[in-house]
Amino acid sequence: MGMRAGFIAVAMASQFFISRVSAGSEIELLINMLHENGTVSDVQYGRLTAELEQNKKQNQQLQKQLDEKLAEATKPSDVDVQVKGGLRVSTRDDAFSTELGGRLQIDAASYGGDPAMGDGTEVRRAYLRLQGTMYHDWGYRLQYNFANTGSNGKGIVDAYIDYKGFNYLNLRVGHFKEPFTLHEATSDNFVTFTERALLAAFSPGRTIGAMASHVQSDLTWAIGVFGDSVDKKEGSNDEDWGASARVTVAPINETGRLIHLGLAANYRDSGEAGTVRFKQAPETRVSGTNIVDTGLIMDTKDVMKLGVELAGVWGPLSAQAEYISTSVNRNGLNDVDFDGWYVETGYFLTGESRQYKNGKFTRPKPFSNIGEDGTGAWQLALRYSTIDLNDGMIDGGETDAMTVGLNWYPTPTLRFTANYVDVLEIDGGPFDRQEPRILQVRSQWAF
């Protein structure tokens, strides 16, 4: 019997016995009247009142059982189910939870100028994510990419376990992002443009490691030790290893008002392979073309990267900037240094503010959604970025790019983006003196 049917049955039975109790009171009154006028003898009266008292006790016992069953039938479920884009199932005390989510990003791009790059489309990302909590303090996350797109090809994205039982310390082990830079910490669902800036060439990305971190509203820090990513193969060589650390502070962190400052460092030992390579596409990935590329830098001992970040939000206006310097230490050869930076700004035409939490930007929230008599959130954005991969005998190329973007969020889970990227003249590298131009659009569902 279903819960609703059981509840109805118990309620009807309870009402029936209540009516019986009421009828019993009327019978008792009638017996007393008959005894008083002599119609019922003393012996008959005693027998009738005894039977009536016995019936009362039986009815009370039955009513108690019915009350207990009614309380059990109307008791709230121990499981809470929420559907807000994704699906979340949890116990009432949040000791256990499971959340199913993911993202789908579909891109199309048209290229102009030089070098010649073929127009096309791609499924940029197709993630499915399972994450949750066990026994209050343990967390887990498994995220898989089903899109087969080059270096972003299908495979494990995140696979880690968290322990949050300490008051001021979280521990994580598995495969996840190294803590480095603001635009890398911010999910690609919520970055302002379709792709991150040119200095993403220096991002360490996701690797296998262990990390300790602390997060609160206006201060975060994280430090970890890492090996290689799950898809990197080194053959018989020992894999390289590294360490990353990041600290952020937000002296102003209110709704619609933010000042964010951050510092990050990343060290990587080159291991037995003794090589490193930096390359970057022109803020689009459809063609798969890298406009700057150092190629393999041989006899590398280690690499040190330092990053500085600054961001702010003032109502519908937001801005952020980052700088990264990269030093490559070589065995018996001159060291080489590279760097890159960007500055960007965005403005919500519909009045929303960019959302921020725990040292990174999060999901925008439209004031009104399409489908609910709203217009969604509309944002204009502008970015200037630069990267320099030229130093000494290394001729990887140096270039700047100007990007204009338009974002539309019909609902918190949907996003449609258009970007126009104008790459200024490339100096050196594989596409010396060329100037590609790109128009790219993206449809995104993140749940």
RAMO-V457605 format. One record per backbone hydrogen bond with DSSP energy under -1.0 kcal/mol. CO is the residue of the C=O (numbers start at 0). NH is the residue of the N-H. If there is no record, write none. Layout:
co=CO nh=NH
co=CO nh=NH
This chain:
co=1 nh=5
co=2 nh=6
co=3 nh=7
co=4 nh=8
co=5 nh=9
co=6 nh=10
co=7 nh=11
co=8 nh=12
co=9 nh=13
co=10 nh=14
co=11 nh=15
co=12 nh=16
co=13 nh=17
co=14 nh=18
co=15 nh=19
co=16 nh=20
co=17 nh=21
co=18 nh=22
co=19 nh=23
co=20 nh=24
co=21 nh=25
co=22 nh=26
co=23 nh=27
co=24 nh=28
co=25 nh=29
co=26 nh=30
co=27 nh=31
co=28 nh=32
co=29 nh=33
co=30 nh=34
co=31 nh=35
co=32 nh=36
co=33 nh=38
co=33 nh=39
co=40 nh=44
co=41 nh=45
co=42 nh=46
co=43 nh=47
co=44 nh=48
co=45 nh=49
co=46 nh=50
co=47 nh=51
co=48 nh=52
co=49 nh=53
co=50 nh=54
co=51 nh=55
co=52 nh=56
co=53 nh=57
co=54 nh=58
co=55 nh=59
co=56 nh=60
co=57 nh=61
co=58 nh=62
co=59 nh=63
co=60 nh=64
co=61 nh=65
co=62 nh=66
co=63 nh=67
co=64 nh=68
co=65 nh=69
co=66 nh=70
co=67 nh=71
co=68 nh=72
co=69 nh=73
co=77 nh=91
co=79 nh=89
co=81 nh=87
co=83 nh=85
co=86 nh=99
co=87 nh=81
co=88 nh=97
co=89 nh=79
co=90 nh=93
co=94 nh=135
co=95 nh=90
co=96 nh=132
co=97 nh=88
co=98 nh=130
co=99 nh=86
co=100 nh=128
co=101 nh=446
co=102 nh=126
co=103 nh=444
co=104 nh=123
co=104 nh=124
co=105 nh=442
co=106 nh=121
co=107 nh=440
co=108 nh=119
co=109 nh=438
co=111 nh=436
co=119 nh=108
co=121 nh=106
co=121 nh=123
co=124 nh=104
co=125 nh=145
co=126 nh=102
co=127 nh=143
co=128 nh=100
co=129 nh=141
co=130 nh=98
co=131 nh=139
co=132 nh=96
co=133 nh=137
co=134 nh=136
co=136 nh=163
co=137 nh=133
co=138 nh=161
co=139 nh=131
co=140 nh=159
co=141 nh=129
co=142 nh=156
co=142 nh=157
co=143 nh=127
co=144 nh=154
co=148 nh=151
co=149 nh=152
co=154 nh=144
co=157 nh=142
co=158 nh=174
co=159 nh=140
co=160 nh=172
co=161 nh=138
co=162 nh=170
co=169 nh=212
co=170 nh=162
co=171 nh=210
co=172 nh=160
co=173 nh=208
co=174 nh=158
co=175 nh=206
co=177 nh=179
co=180 nh=184
co=181 nh=185
co=186 nh=189
co=196 nh=199
co=197 nh=200
co=198 nh=201
co=199 nh=202
co=204 nh=177
co=206 nh=175
co=207 nh=226
co=208 nh=173
co=209 nh=224
co=210 nh=171
co=211 nh=222
co=212 nh=169
co=213 nh=220
co=217 nh=249
co=218 nh=215
co=219 nh=247
co=220 nh=213
co=221 nh=245
co=222 nh=211
co=223 nh=243
co=224 nh=209
co=225 nh=241
co=227 nh=207
co=228 nh=231
co=233 nh=236
co=240 nh=268
co=241 nh=225
co=242 nh=266
co=243 nh=223
co=244 nh=264
co=245 nh=221
co=246 nh=262
co=247 nh=219
co=248 nh=260
co=251 nh=258
co=253 nh=256
co=255 nh=314
co=256 nh=253
co=257 nh=312
co=259 nh=310
co=260 nh=248
co=261 nh=308
co=262 nh=246
co=263 nh=306
co=264 nh=244
co=265 nh=304
co=266 nh=242
co=267 nh=302
co=269 nh=273
co=273 nh=299
co=275 nh=296
co=277 nh=293
co=279 nh=290
co=279 nh=291
co=280 nh=282
co=291 nh=279
co=296 nh=275
co=298 nh=330
co=300 nh=269
co=301 nh=328
co=302 nh=267
co=303 nh=326
co=304 nh=265
co=305 nh=324
co=306 nh=263
co=307 nh=322
co=308 nh=261
co=309 nh=320
co=310 nh=259
co=311 nh=318
co=312 nh=257
co=313 nh=316
co=315 nh=347
co=316 nh=313
co=317 nh=345
co=318 nh=311
co=319 nh=343
co=320 nh=309
co=321 nh=341
co=322 nh=307
co=323 nh=339
co=324 nh=305
co=325 nh=337
co=326 nh=303
co=327 nh=335
co=328 nh=300
co=328 nh=301
co=335 nh=327
co=337 nh=325
co=338 nh=387
co=339 nh=323
co=340 nh=385
co=341 nh=321
co=342 nh=383
co=343 nh=319
co=344 nh=381
co=345 nh=317
co=346 nh=379
co=347 nh=350
co=354 nh=361
co=359 nh=356
co=367 nh=375
co=368 nh=371
co=368 nh=373
co=376 nh=408
co=377 nh=348
co=378 nh=406
co=379 nh=346
co=380 nh=404
co=381 nh=344
co=382 nh=402
co=383 nh=342
co=384 nh=400
co=385 nh=340
co=386 nh=398
co=387 nh=338
co=388 nh=395
co=390 nh=393
co=393 nh=390
co=395 nh=292
co=396 nh=388
co=397 nh=426
co=398 nh=386
co=399 nh=423
co=400 nh=384
co=401 nh=421
co=402 nh=382
co=403 nh=419
co=404 nh=380
co=405 nh=417
co=406 nh=378
co=407 nh=415
co=408 nh=376
co=409 nh=369
co=412 nh=445
co=414 nh=443
co=415 nh=407
co=416 nh=441
co=417 nh=405
co=418 nh=439
co=419 nh=403
co=420 nh=437
co=421 nh=401
co=425 nh=432
co=426 nh=397
co=430 nh=433
co=433 nh=425
co=435 nh=422
co=436 nh=111
co=437 nh=420
co=438 nh=109
co=439 nh=418
co=440 nh=107
co=441 nh=416
co=442 nh=105
co=443 nh=414
co=444 nh=103
